[in-house]
Amino acid sequence: MSMAHIPYDGSHPLFRIGLAPLELANWIEVDGNLAGYLDEKDRLNREMPEKVFAAETGTLDAQQEVLDLIANHVCERFPHTYQRHGKQIRIAGRGREIDLANSGVPPLRIAASLVQEDLVLMRKGEKGWRLAAASLCFPSSWRLSEKFGLALADVHGPVPDFGRGSRNAMMIDRIFDNLQVELPVWRMNWSLYSDDALYHADRSGEHIRRLGKDGRAEISFIRVEYQTLRKLPKSGDILFTIRIHVDPLAVLDRHPDKQRIAAGFIHSLMLLDAAQLAYKGLAGARESLVSRLREIECS
Protein backbone atom coordinates (compact mmCIF):
# COMPACT_ATOMS: atom_id res chain seq x y z
CA MET A 1 0.00 0.00 0.00
CA SER A 2 1.43 3.36 -1.01
CA MET A 3 -0.43 5.75 1.31
CA ALA A 4 -0.47 8.30 -1.51
CA HIS A 5 -2.30 10.82 0.68
CA ILE A 6 -2.29 11.19 4.45
CA PRO A 7 -4.81 13.98 5.21
CA TYR A 8 -5.58 12.53 8.64
CA ASP A 9 -2.17 13.70 9.89
CA GLY A 10 -3.77 17.02 10.83
CA SER A 11 -3.10 18.72 7.51
CA HIS A 12 -6.72 18.42 6.32
CA PRO A 13 -9.19 18.71 9.22
CA LEU A 14 -12.58 17.13 8.68
CA PHE A 15 -15.63 19.33 8.04
CA ARG A 16 -13.54 22.05 6.42
CA ILE A 17 -13.81 23.08 2.78
CA GLY A 18 -10.02 23.36 2.49
CA LEU A 19 -9.54 24.02 -1.23
CA ALA A 20 -6.11 24.49 -2.80
CA PRO A 21 -4.96 25.33 -6.36
CA LEU A 22 -4.62 22.27 -8.58
CA GLU A 23 -1.69 21.66 -10.88
CA LEU A 24 -3.19 19.92 -13.91
CA ALA A 25 -0.37 17.37 -13.88
CA ASN A 26 -1.95 16.12 -10.63
CA TRP A 27 -5.56 16.12 -11.89
CA ILE A 28 -5.91 12.38 -12.59
CA GLU A 29 -4.07 9.80 -10.49
CA VAL A 30 -2.88 6.49 -11.93
CA ASP A 31 -1.23 3.79 -9.85
CA GLY A 32 -0.68 0.04 -9.76
CA ASN A 33 -4.29 -0.57 -8.78
CA LEU A 34 -5.65 0.77 -12.08
CA ALA A 35 -6.68 -2.63 -13.46
CA GLY A 36 -8.50 -3.61 -10.28
CA TYR A 37 -10.43 -0.35 -10.12
CA LEU A 38 -11.45 -0.57 -13.78
CA ASP A 39 -12.47 -4.21 -13.39
CA GLU A 40 -14.67 -3.25 -10.44
CA LYS A 41 -16.23 -0.44 -12.46
CA ASP A 42 -16.99 -2.93 -15.23
CA ARG A 43 -18.66 -5.26 -12.75
CA LEU A 44 -20.78 -2.54 -11.19
CA ASN A 45 -21.86 -1.14 -14.55
CA ARG A 46 -22.79 -4.63 -15.66
CA GLU A 47 -24.62 -5.73 -12.50
CA MET A 48 -26.21 -2.51 -11.26
CA PRO A 49 -25.99 0.17 -13.98
CA GLU A 50 -28.91 2.18 -12.61
CA LYS A 51 -27.12 2.58 -9.26
CA VAL A 52 -23.80 3.84 -10.59
CA PHE A 53 -24.76 6.07 -13.51
CA ALA A 54 -27.33 8.82 -14.04
CA ALA A 55 -27.58 11.76 -16.42
CA GLU A 56 -30.09 14.44 -17.25
CA THR A 57 -31.17 14.89 -20.83
CA GLY A 58 -29.29 17.78 -22.36
CA THR A 59 -25.95 16.86 -20.79
CA LEU A 60 -24.49 14.85 -23.69
CA ASP A 61 -22.39 17.72 -25.03
CA ALA A 62 -20.90 18.35 -21.59
CA GLN A 63 -20.30 14.63 -21.12
CA GLN A 64 -18.44 14.59 -24.43
CA GLU A 65 -16.41 17.57 -23.29
CA VAL A 66 -15.38 15.60 -20.21
CA LEU A 67 -14.47 12.57 -22.31
CA ASP A 68 -12.33 14.67 -24.66
CA LEU A 69 -10.52 16.36 -21.77
CA ILE A 70 -9.79 13.13 -19.91
CA ALA A 71 -8.79 11.13 -23.00
CA ASN A 72 -6.36 13.85 -24.09
CA HIS A 73 -5.01 14.32 -20.58
CA VAL A 74 -4.26 10.68 -19.75
CA CYS A 75 -2.59 10.04 -23.11
CA GLU A 76 -0.34 13.08 -22.67
CA ARG A 77 0.29 12.66 -18.94
CA PHE A 78 0.71 8.86 -18.85
CA PRO A 79 1.97 7.86 -22.32
CA HIS A 80 3.36 4.54 -21.08
CA THR A 81 -0.06 3.53 -19.78
CA TYR A 82 -2.43 4.99 -22.38
CA GLN A 83 -1.82 4.70 -26.13
CA ARG A 84 -4.29 6.27 -28.51
CA HIS A 85 -4.98 5.05 -32.03
CA GLY A 86 -7.68 7.15 -33.62
CA LYS A 87 -10.84 6.63 -31.55
CA GLN A 88 -9.33 3.75 -29.58
CA ILE A 89 -7.30 3.98 -26.38
CA ARG A 90 -5.34 0.95 -25.29
CA ILE A 91 -4.43 0.69 -21.63
CA ALA A 92 -1.00 -0.90 -21.67
CA GLY A 93 -0.52 -4.16 -19.83
CA ARG A 94 -4.24 -4.41 -19.04
CA GLY A 95 -5.51 -6.04 -22.24
CA ARG A 96 -8.15 -3.32 -22.34
CA GLU A 97 -9.19 -1.14 -25.25
CA ILE A 98 -11.67 1.70 -24.86
CA ASP A 99 -13.75 2.80 -27.83
CA LEU A 100 -14.15 6.56 -27.46
CA ALA A 101 -16.84 6.61 -30.16
CA ASN A 102 -19.08 3.91 -28.71
CA SER A 103 -22.49 5.40 -29.50
CA GLY A 104 -24.24 2.94 -27.20
CA VAL A 105 -22.52 4.21 -24.05
CA PRO A 106 -22.86 7.72 -22.53
CA PRO A 107 -19.62 9.70 -22.96
CA LEU A 108 -19.29 10.31 -19.22
CA ARG A 109 -19.34 6.57 -18.58
CA ILE A 110 -16.70 6.03 -21.27
CA ALA A 111 -14.55 8.71 -19.62
CA ALA A 112 -14.94 6.99 -16.25
CA SER A 113 -13.90 3.66 -17.79
CA LEU A 114 -10.46 5.16 -18.47
CA VAL A 115 -9.61 6.26 -14.95
CA GLN A 116 -9.87 5.28 -11.31
CA GLU A 117 -11.81 8.44 -10.46
CA ASP A 118 -15.56 8.81 -10.20
CA LEU A 119 -16.87 11.69 -12.32
CA VAL A 120 -19.69 14.02 -11.27
CA LEU A 121 -21.04 16.78 -13.50
CA MET A 122 -22.49 19.85 -11.77
CA ARG A 123 -24.70 22.32 -13.68
CA LYS A 124 -25.97 25.78 -12.71
CA GLY A 125 -29.74 26.30 -12.73
CA GLU A 126 -32.38 28.50 -11.16
CA LYS A 127 -31.87 26.83 -7.77
CA GLY A 128 -28.09 26.88 -7.97
CA TRP A 129 -25.58 24.19 -8.86
CA ARG A 130 -27.09 20.70 -9.07
CA LEU A 131 -25.85 17.17 -9.69
CA ALA A 132 -26.76 16.75 -13.37
CA ALA A 133 -24.81 13.62 -14.33
CA ALA A 134 -22.47 11.14 -12.68
CA SER A 135 -20.56 7.94 -13.06
CA LEU A 136 -20.31 7.04 -9.39
CA CYS A 137 -19.00 3.53 -8.81
CA PHE A 138 -17.19 4.17 -5.53
CA PRO A 139 -19.47 6.28 -3.31
CA SER A 140 -18.49 6.84 0.30
CA SER A 141 -21.76 6.13 2.09
CA TRP A 142 -24.22 7.85 -0.23
CA ARG A 143 -26.53 6.82 -3.03
CA LEU A 144 -26.51 8.46 -6.43
CA SER A 145 -30.26 7.90 -6.76
CA GLU A 146 -30.85 10.00 -3.64
CA LYS A 147 -28.58 12.90 -4.67
CA PHE A 148 -29.22 13.03 -8.41
CA GLY A 149 -30.72 16.36 -9.47
CA LEU A 150 -30.29 17.95 -6.04
CA ALA A 151 -28.73 21.34 -5.43
CA LEU A 152 -25.39 21.45 -3.61
CA ALA A 153 -26.88 22.49 -0.29
CA ASP A 154 -29.24 19.52 -0.38
CA VAL A 155 -26.52 17.10 -1.49
CA HIS A 156 -24.61 18.15 1.64
CA GLY A 157 -27.75 18.30 3.80
CA PRO A 158 -26.82 15.43 6.17
CA VAL A 159 -23.32 16.81 6.81
CA PRO A 160 -23.11 18.79 10.06
CA ASP A 161 -22.89 22.55 9.39
CA PHE A 162 -23.09 22.09 5.61
CA GLY A 163 -26.85 21.98 5.00
CA ARG A 164 -29.03 24.60 3.37
CA GLY A 165 -28.71 28.01 5.02
CA SER A 166 -25.37 27.26 6.67
CA ARG A 167 -22.31 29.43 6.20
CA ASN A 168 -20.46 26.53 4.59
CA ALA A 169 -23.27 25.98 2.08
CA MET A 170 -23.17 29.62 1.06
CA MET A 171 -19.39 29.51 0.75
CA ILE A 172 -19.54 26.42 -1.48
CA ASP A 173 -22.10 28.07 -3.75
CA ARG A 174 -19.83 31.11 -4.01
CA ILE A 175 -16.82 28.91 -4.79
CA PHE A 176 -18.70 27.19 -7.61
CA ASP A 177 -19.94 30.51 -8.98
CA ASN A 178 -16.45 31.99 -9.01
CA LEU A 179 -14.46 28.96 -10.18
CA GLN A 180 -12.38 29.83 -13.24
CA VAL A 181 -11.53 27.50 -16.13
CA GLU A 182 -7.83 28.18 -15.72
CA LEU A 183 -7.87 27.79 -11.91
CA PRO A 184 -9.01 24.26 -10.92
CA VAL A 185 -8.85 23.29 -7.25
CA TRP A 186 -8.52 20.21 -5.07
CA ARG A 187 -9.30 19.05 -1.54
CA MET A 188 -9.31 15.87 0.53
CA ASN A 189 -11.69 14.05 2.83
CA TRP A 190 -11.21 10.91 4.90
CA SER A 191 -13.16 8.34 6.90
CA LEU A 192 -12.69 5.02 8.70
CA TYR A 193 -14.25 1.81 7.39
CA SER A 194 -14.44 -1.79 8.51
CA ASP A 195 -13.57 -3.17 5.04
CA ASP A 196 -11.75 -2.21 1.87
CA ALA A 197 -14.72 -2.37 -0.52
CA LEU A 198 -14.75 0.45 -3.05
CA TYR A 199 -18.52 0.53 -3.50
CA HIS A 200 -20.23 1.81 -0.36
CA ALA A 201 -23.67 3.18 -1.13
CA ASP A 202 -24.78 2.84 2.49
CA ARG A 203 -23.15 3.14 5.89
CA SER A 204 -23.13 -0.57 6.76
CA GLY A 205 -19.37 -0.93 6.47
CA GLU A 206 -18.44 2.52 7.59
CA HIS A 207 -16.31 3.58 10.48
CA ILE A 208 -15.54 1.85 13.75
CA ARG A 209 -18.34 -0.48 14.72
CA ARG A 210 -16.39 -3.17 16.58
CA LEU A 211 -14.17 -3.14 19.62
CA GLY A 212 -11.55 -5.72 20.37
CA LYS A 213 -11.78 -7.97 23.43
CA ASP A 214 -9.37 -5.68 25.21
CA GLY A 215 -11.54 -2.65 24.43
CA ARG A 216 -9.30 -1.28 21.70
CA ALA A 217 -10.75 -0.02 18.47
CA GLU A 218 -10.50 -2.46 15.60
CA ILE A 219 -9.85 -0.05 12.76
CA SER A 220 -9.50 -1.92 9.52
CA PHE A 221 -9.14 0.66 6.78
CA ILE A 222 -8.64 4.38 6.26
CA ARG A 223 -10.53 5.68 3.22
CA VAL A 224 -9.22 8.86 1.60
CA GLU A 225 -11.02 10.89 -1.06
CA TYR A 226 -8.86 13.04 -3.33
CA GLN A 227 -11.32 15.46 -4.92
CA THR A 228 -10.91 18.02 -7.70
CA LEU A 229 -13.12 20.72 -9.20
CA ARG A 230 -12.58 21.86 -12.77
CA LYS A 231 -14.80 24.25 -14.71
CA LEU A 232 -15.38 23.09 -18.28
CA PRO A 233 -14.47 25.73 -20.89
CA LYS A 234 -17.25 24.98 -23.38
CA SER A 235 -20.34 24.09 -21.34
CA GLY A 236 -19.52 26.08 -18.22
CA ASP A 237 -20.42 23.04 -16.13
CA ILE A 238 -18.13 21.91 -13.32
CA LEU A 239 -16.54 18.48 -13.22
CA PHE A 240 -16.08 17.06 -9.74
CA THR A 241 -13.68 14.10 -9.61
CA ILE A 242 -13.38 11.73 -6.66
CA ARG A 243 -10.42 9.40 -6.37
CA ILE A 244 -10.68 6.80 -3.60
CA HIS A 245 -7.62 5.47 -1.80
CA VAL A 246 -8.01 2.70 0.78
CA ASP A 247 -5.19 1.77 3.17
CA PRO A 248 -5.21 -0.64 6.12
CA LEU A 249 -4.26 0.96 9.41
CA ALA A 250 -1.49 -1.63 9.70
CA VAL A 251 0.45 0.30 7.05
CA LEU A 252 0.72 3.20 9.48
CA ASP A 253 2.56 0.93 11.95
CA ARG A 254 5.33 0.56 9.36
CA HIS A 255 5.45 4.16 8.13
CA PRO A 256 8.79 5.91 8.83
CA ASP A 257 6.94 9.05 9.98
CA LYS A 258 4.32 7.21 12.02
CA GLN A 259 4.84 9.19 15.23
CA ARG A 260 4.03 12.51 13.57
CA ILE A 261 1.12 11.07 11.60
CA ALA A 262 -0.39 9.39 14.66
CA ALA A 263 -0.09 12.60 16.68
CA GLY A 264 -1.82 14.58 13.94
CA PHE A 265 -4.47 11.87 13.61
CA ILE A 266 -5.23 12.15 17.33
CA HIS A 267 -5.43 15.92 17.12
CA SER A 268 -7.84 15.70 14.17
CA LEU A 269 -10.11 13.33 16.10
CA MET A 270 -10.12 15.51 19.20
CA LEU A 271 -11.36 18.47 17.15
CA LEU A 272 -14.64 16.71 16.32
CA ASP A 273 -17.80 17.63 18.21
CA ALA A 274 -20.62 15.21 19.05
CA ALA A 275 -22.54 15.74 15.80
CA GLN A 276 -19.42 15.31 13.71
CA LEU A 277 -18.40 12.17 15.59
CA ALA A 278 -21.84 10.70 15.03
CA TYR A 279 -21.78 11.53 11.33
CA LYS A 280 -18.39 9.88 10.95
CA GLY A 281 -19.51 6.81 12.90
CA LEU A 282 -17.09 7.49 15.72
CA ALA A 283 -19.47 8.18 18.59
CA GLY A 284 -18.38 6.06 21.52
CA ALA A 285 -15.23 4.88 19.76
CA ARG A 286 -12.96 7.92 19.78
CA GLU A 287 -11.32 7.09 23.11
CA SER A 288 -10.34 3.58 22.09
CA LEU A 289 -9.20 4.81 18.70
CA VAL A 290 -7.01 7.47 20.28
CA SER A 291 -5.57 4.80 22.58
CA ARG A 292 -4.60 2.69 19.57
CA LEU A 293 -3.02 5.68 17.83
CA ARG A 294 -1.03 6.56 20.95
CA GLU A 295 0.50 3.09 20.81
CA ILE A 296 1.64 3.84 17.26
CA GLU A 297 2.88 7.29 18.27
CA CYS A 298 4.98 5.84 21.08
CA SER A 299 6.30 2.77 19.26
N, C-alpha and C positions, 0 to 999 in steps of 0.2 A: 504494500500500500504506500502511495507516494505522499499523502497528506499535502496535496497541492495548495490548499488554503487552510489557515488555522485562525479563523475569526474569533473563536472562543477564547483566545489568549488575552482578551481585554481590548483588542484593537477595534472590534466592531460590536459594541454593546447591542443587545437585543432591544427591539421596540424603538429603534432610532432609524431615521430615513437614511442618513449616512452615505450620500452620493459622492462620487469622485470622478474626475475626468477619465475617460476611457481612451487608451491608445488602441487604434484599430487593429494593430498586430495582435492584441490580446482579446479581440472580440469573441472569437470561437476557439474553444479549447479541444485539442485532440490528444489522446493518450493511448496507452496500451490496452485500455478497456473498450476501445471503439467498437470492435466486432461484437462484443457481448451486449453493449447498449443497443446497437442497431438490430441485432437478433431479437432482443426483447421488444423493441418497437414493432418489428415485423409481427411478432406473436400477438401483441396487444391489438394491432390494427386488424389482424386476421380474426381474432376471437371476440373482440368487443369494440368494433370500430365506432359505434355510436357513443362510447364512453370516453374516447380519447381524441376525437376530432369533431369540430363544429365550426360552421362558417355561415355568416349572413349572406344572402344574395347581394350582389353588388360589390363584393370584396375580391372578385377574381383578379382584377388588374393589380390590386395591392398585393395579393398573394404571389402573383407572377413577379412583381417587383422584388419581393423578398427572395424568391427562388433565384432570380438573376444575381442579386447581391451576394447571396451565400455561395452559389456555384462559382462565381468569379473569385470570391474571397478565398475559399478553401483551396482552389487550384493554384492560386498565386502564393498563398501563405504556406501551404503544405504540399509542395509539388511531388514529394516522394510518396505521399499517401494518395493523392487524388490526381488522376490523369484524365484529361478531357479529350474526346475525339468527337467533334461535331456536337451532337445533342446527347452524347453518352458520356458519363463519368464513371471511370473504373476506380474502385477503391483498392489500392494495391495490397496484395497479400490476403485479401478477404474473400476473393472469388465473387465479388459483388459488382454489378454494373447497374447504374441508375439511369433510366431514360428520362431526360429532362422534358421531353415533349410528349409524355404519356397523357393523352387527352382524357383517359378514364380516371385519372387521379387528380385531386385538387393540387394546385401548385404548392400550397403551403405544406401539404403532407409530403410532397416530393422533396421539398427543401429540408424538412425534418428528417427524412430518411437518409440524408447525407451526414448528419451531425449528431452528437450526443445531446445537444440542447433541445429543450422544448421551446416552441415558438408561439408567442401570443401576440395577436394583432389588436391594437387599441385604436379606436376611431372616435373623433370628436363629433358630438351631436348636440341637440338642444338641451339635453340634461347633463352635458359634460362628456368626458372620455369614457367609453364603454368597451367591454370585451366583445369584439366583433368577429373574431375568428381565432382558432387555436388548434395546434397539434400538441396535446398535453398527455404524454405517455407516463410521465414520472411526477405526478402531483404529490405535494407534501401535505397530506391530510385535508384535501378539498376536492370537490367534484366539479368537473367542467360543466355538467348539466345544470348545476345549481348557480354557477357564476356567469354563464353565457348570457350576453346581452345586458348585464348589469353595469351601472356606472361605477367608477373607481371607489367612491365612498361606500357603496353597498357591497362591492367585492371584499373590501376590508372591514365590513361591518362587525364581524365577530372578534376582531383584534382589539385588545384593550387600547383605548385612546386613539383609535384610528377610524372610528365609525363616522357616519354623516354628522356634520356640525362640529367635529373636533378640529383643533388647530392643525393636527397632522394631516387630516383629510384636506383641509384648505391648502396647506403647503404642497401636498402632492398634486392637487389640481393645478396649482400655479407652476410647479415644476414641469408638468406635461405641457401646459400652455406655452411656456417659454423655452422649451427644449429646441435647440438649433440643430439643423442637419449636420453641420460640421463639428458639433460638440456633443458626441454621445457620452453617456455616463455609466457607471457601474456601482454595485453595492453587494453586500453579502448578508445572508441570514443563516441561522443554524438551529438545530434541534437535536434531541436525543431519541433514539428509536431502539426497539427491542429486537429488530432484525435488519437485514441488509437489502430487503426488497426495494426495487426502484419504484414500483407502482404502489402508491398509498393513497387511495381515494377516500379513506376514512381514517379514524384515529385509533383503530384497533391495535396497531403495532407501534404506536407512537409513545415515546418517552419512557420514563422509568415506571414500570408497573409491578416489578418484582423486587423483593429484598432477599438477600442471601440469608442462610441460617444464622449467621453471626450478626445480622442486622445491617450489613453493608449493602449499598446499592449495587445491583447487577446491571451495569450499563453495558449494553452490547455494542451499539454503533452510534457514531456521531455523524449526522447528516448535514452537509453544507450546501447551500444554494449560492452559486455565483450568478448574479443577475446583471443584465445590461439593458439599457434603454437607448434606442437609436431611431431618430426621426427619419422617415423615408422621404427622399427628395421629390419624388413624383406625386405620390398620393397625399402626402402630408400626414399619413397615419404614423403611429409609433409602434415599432417592433420591440417587444419585451422578450428577452431570451432568459432561460433558466437552465443552468447546468448543475446537475446534481453530482456531488461527491459523497461517497459513503466510506468511512474508515472505522474499523473496530477500535475501541478504547485501548486495547492491548498495544496498539502501535505507539501510543503515547508513552507507554512504559519504556520503550526502546529509543525514544527520540533524544538526540543529544542535548536539546534545549528544554527537556521536560520540566525542569524545576520552574523556569520562567513561565512556560505555557500553563502549567498546573496552577500557579499563583494567579495568573490572569484569569483563568477559568473560574477559580473560586471567587475572585472579585466580581466577575460578570454575574455569577449566580446570586451573590449577596445584594446586587443592585435591584433584583426583581421584587416587585410588591406582590401581594396576595393574588390579585387578579392576573397578573402576568405569569406567576407560577402555575396557577390553575390552567391558563391557556396553553402553556408549554407542557402540561402534564407532570409538573414537578411538585405539586402540592403534597406535603408530607414526606417528600423524598430528598429535599435539598440537604438536610443535615447529614444523611448517610452518604450522599454524593460528595459533599464537601470533605467528609472524612476519608473517602477513597482517594480523592484528589490530593489531600494532604500527605497521604502515604507516597504518592508519586512525587510530590514536591520534595519530600524529605529523603527519598531513596537515592 
